[in-house]
Amino acid sequence: MAEVTGEGDTLFSLLNDNLTDESDCKQVVASLASAVHASEDLPFDGYTVLKSGRSYSIVVDGQGRFLKATLELAPDKVFHATRQHDGIRSWKEEVVLDFRVESLSFRLRGDLEKSLLSIGEGKDLASKLAKVFKWDINFQSEAVWGDTCKVLFERRYADDRPSGYGRILCAVYEGRKTKRKTAVLFNGQYYDEDGTELKKNFLKSPLGNHRLRISSGFGPRVHPILGSWRHHKGVDYAAPKGTSVQCVANGMVTSAGWHDQLGNFVCVKHDDGNESRYGHLNRISTQKGKRIKQDEKIGLVGQTGLATGPHLHFEWLVNGVHKPPPSKDKLVKSVRTVQLPLKSRFMIVKQERLHSLDGMTLIRRAARADLASLQ
């Protein structure tokens, strides 16, 4: 009979609790762990903590000796082990994956993740939505309680069981601060209703969707440690230690190392000739001479160098001169649009997808289907 994992369970603890023979336990752990590691190419052993609520079963004989076991890491990641005459054999079950197009609509009740969790969806969908709109919406600072969002997306199924999310095909966000924002997936890119690509040449924030709080602005100030008047060449964004820092635009890493006052420091020369600089990092995740892409991780927020607390020191240089970082309305807008030969096809796709969303009320369609089945 299948059971489910609890908080802190490991492969070793599950088997050790059910088997009387310690050598059996060690063999099964080694065999299953090897199968998982080979399939997922991730560090995994008998002491890796499993996610709670995962299904598993262990079958033993009358003497408590191992016969067979099943461990489900995810609906599409099911592993089996069985005793054979020559030892323990483990393998991954071939699960049939399927994608179905579904839609939902919801109001913001707190942040994006909490809002989706409250209607039975997962945080992965929140992450996908944030990435789709990352050039137009900072969900930490611009999302307002009561804003609405409608989404047409692919849900992944493994043997008819929900197993995560595929692509977001279309999304419409109606916000008090953001106004109406639309994203339509077409030929691998997201476009607005006019066919202009959402992707911009410059990210709105080097801290992703973390709330931007300026702890020290650009310009003259009294240095908090040195105590003298100095020109602050950048902007300080207060953020918890370990917050991920992303590169704001494509470019080349020209410096990645220690700076006397800025601690762990990275400088990027962008394709348009401008530069961005990132200081006080706890850890650097890139290296000098590397070609880096927009949104690629540069490092983690820290407190290295002369800093009174964890924050990101961010500088922006135009033609070698320090300037205040571009504000929202000064961002370099994308001029990439759907190519003319494909424009008519884009309009058809857009109209079909928006039509399926525009008629939705603010409850999940799945919920309506559930109610109908009860009537």
N, C-alpha and C positions, 0 to 999 in steps of 0.2 A: 504493500500500500504506500502511495506516495505521501511524503511529508514536505514541509517547507523549511527553508533555512531561517535561523533566527539571528539576532544581532550578535556579531562577533564570531559566527561559525566559520570554521575552515574545513577544508577537505579532510585534514587529519583528524580534527575533533569529531566530525560526523562518523567517520569509519571507526575511530577508536572507541566511540560510545556504543557501537553495534557489533564489533567483532571481538571474539575472545582470544584470538591468536595474534600476537603482536607482529609476527613476521608476515602474516597475511595482510595486516593493516599497512605495513611499510611497502609491500609489493604493489598493492592496489593504488596507494597514494602515488608512488613513483610512476606507475603505468598511466593512470589517468592524467596526472600533471604533465607527463610527456606528451600525451595526445592533445591536451589543451594548448600547450606551448607551441607545438608544431603547427596547429591549425590557426591560432590567433597571432602568432609571432609576438607574444607579449610575455613579460616576466610572470611566471605562475608556478607556485609550488604548493606543497601540502599545507603551508602556513599562511597563504594568501587569504585575506579576509573576504568572504563571499558576500554578495549583496543579500540582504534579508528578503524573505518572501519567495526565494527561488525553489522550484520543485526538485526533489530528489527521492530516490528509493534505494534501499539496501536489502538484499535477500541473502539469508544464511540458512545452513542446514540445521539439523537437530542438535548438533554439537556447537553451534555458533560459528562455524567455519564459513568463509565467504563463498558465495555462489555467483552473484551478479549485482551490479549497481548501475543507476542512472543519475546523472547530474545535469540539470538545466541551468546554464548560465544566462541564457536569454531564449526566447521562443525559437530562434533560428540557430541556437548554439547548444545542442543537446549531445552529451557524451555518455558512452556506455562502456562498461567493463564487465568481463565475464571470465570465469575460471575455465581453462582448458587443460588438456592432459599435460601440456608442456609449460604451463604457467598462466599468467594473467594477460588477456588481450583487451586493449582499449581502442576505441575509435569514435569518430564524430558521425552522428546521424545525418544523412542527407535530407534536409528539410526543404520542401517546396516553397519558394517565396513568390508572392504575388503582390501587385500594387493596385489599389483601387482609389479612384478619385472621390474625395469627400469634401464637404464644406462645413464651415461653422461660423458663427458670429457671436460676439461677446462685448460686454462693456468692461472697461478697466475698473477693477476693484483692488486698488493697491498697485504694485508693479506688474509688469507684463507676465512674469513667471507665475506669480500668485494668482493672477486673474485666470490664466489658463488651467492651473492646477484646480481651481475652484469649480471648473466645469468638466473635470475629469480628464483633461489632456496633460501631456508631459512637458517637462521643462525643455526638452529638445526642440519642441515646436516653437517655444518662446525664443530660443537661441537662433533658430532659423529665421524667424520674423525679424529679429533685431538686426541680423546680418543683411537681410534684403533691403531694409530701410536705413542702414547705417550712415548713408551719405546725406539723408534728409531729416532723420529723426534721432535725437538722443533720448532714449526711453527713460533715462534716469532723471533728466532735467526738463524735458518738454512734454512728457506724458502727464495727463491730468485725469483725476478720478472722474469717471463718467464718459471719457472718450470711447469711441466705438471702433471695432475692427472686424472685418469680414475676410475670410481666407478660403481659397480653393486650393487644396493640397492633395498629395498622394499619401495614403497610409499603407505601410508595408504589413503584409500578413505572412505568417509562416504556418503552413498547414491549417489555414483558416483561423489562426489566432493572431490578434494584433501584435506587431513586432516592430514598432517604431514608425518613423516618417520618411517619406521620399522628398520629392521636390515641392516647393510652393509654386503653384502655377499662376496664381493671381492673388493680390491682397489690396484691400482698400482700408485706409486708416483715416478716420474723421476725428480731428483733435481740436480742442479749444485754442491751443497755441499753434499747432502745426497746420491747421486747416485740412483740406482733403489731400491725401497723398495716395497715389496709386502705383502699383508695381505689377507689370505683366511680363511673364517669362516668354521669351521668343528667341529662338536660335541660340540658346545658352546664356542670354543676357536679360537683365530686367530693364523695362522701359516704362515711361509714364504714358498717360493717355494720348499724348501727342506724338509718341514714337521717339522721344529723346531718352537716351540711355541714362539710368539713374546713377551709374558710377561716375564719380567726379575725380578730378586730378588731385584732390586734397581732402583728406579725412577731416571730419568736423572735430575730432578729438584724438590725441595720441593715447588716450586712456580708454578707448573703446566706448562702451556704454556706461562706464563708471561716472557717477555724478561729478561734474567739474566744479570744484570750489577753489577760487583763486585766493591763495593765502598771501601773495605778494605780487603786485602788478608791475608792469613795465615802466621804467623811468626812475627818477631820483628817489632815494630812500636812505634811511639809516640802517646800515648792515646789522642784523640782529645779533651777530657774534662779535664782529670787529668794532662796532659802535661808532663808525664814521660814516659821513655822507658819501654815497657812491651811486653811480648810475646802474640800476638793475637792468641788465641787458636782455632779460627774458621775463617769463611769467612762471610763477610757482603754483602748481596745482597740488593741493593737499589730497593725499590718498593713503589708504592703509598700506603698510609694508607688504610687498609681494604682489601688488596689483600689476597686471600685465601692461606693458608699454608697447604700442605699435608704431611702426614707421608711417608717417602721414602721407608719403608719396613715393613713387618709384625713384631709385637712385643708386649711388655707390657709397658704401661705407668708407669714409676717408680717415676716420679715427675711431678706435675702440680700445679704451684702456683707462689708466688713472690720470686724473687731472687734479692739480694741487688743491683747489678749493671746491671743485664740483665732484670730487670722488670718482666713482665709476662713471665714465663719460663716453658717449657715442656721438659722432658727427656724420651726417649724410649729405652728400652733394646730389641734388635732384636733377632730373633730366632738363628742367627749364633753367638751370644755373643757380637756383636758390639753394639755401642750406637750412637744415634743421639740426638742432643740437639737444641732447638729452643728458641731464646730469643728476647726480646723487643716487644713481641706480644701486640697488642691492646686489643685482647680478646682471652681467652682460650676456646676451644670447646670440650675438653675432660677432663678426671679426672684420678687421681692416682689409679692404680690397674686395669684399664680397658685394656682388650685385644683389640689391634688396628690393623687394616689392612692397607696394602699398599694403598696409594692414599686417605686414609680417612682424613677428615679435622681435623687439630690440633688446628687451631685458625686463627687469622687475623694479617697481618703485622701492626706494630704500632711503637711507639716511647717511650715506657715505660722504666724506669730505666735510666742509663747513656747513652743517645743517642742524637746526634745532629740533627737527622732527621729520618723520617720513613724508616726502613729497617728491614730485617730479619738477625739475627745473627745465623749462622748455624755451629754446631760443629759435628765432626765425630771422634769416639774413637774406636780403635782396641786394644783388650786386656787391656783396661783401659788407653791407651796412646793416646793423641790427635794426629790426623793425618790430612793432607789436605783431603778434601772431594774427593771421587773417581771421576776421570775425565771420559769423555765419553769412552775412550778406555780401562779404567780399571774397568768398570762396571762388576759385576758378571753376566755373560751371562747365559741364560736359557739353561739347558741341557734336558729339557722335549721335547720329540718328539712324533709324532703320533705313537700309539702302533702298533706293527708289524702286528697283524691280520687285522688292519684297514688301513694299508698303501696303499694297492692297491685301496681301495675305495677312499681314500684321493686323490690319483693321478688322478683318473677319474674326481672327483669333481673339482680339481684344473685346470685340462686341459680344462674342459668345460667352466669354468668361465673366465679363462684367454683368451681363444680363443674368447669369446664374447667381450672382452675388447680390445684385441690386434688389431683387425681390425677397431677400431673406429678412425675416424678423429676428429680433435679438434673442433667439434661443437656438440651441443646436438642432440641426436637422435630425441627427441621431436620436435626440431626446424626443422629438415629435414622433419618430418611428416607434420608439419604445412605448410611448403613450398609446399610439394607435393599436399596438399589439395587445394592449391590456383591455381595450374596449370591446 
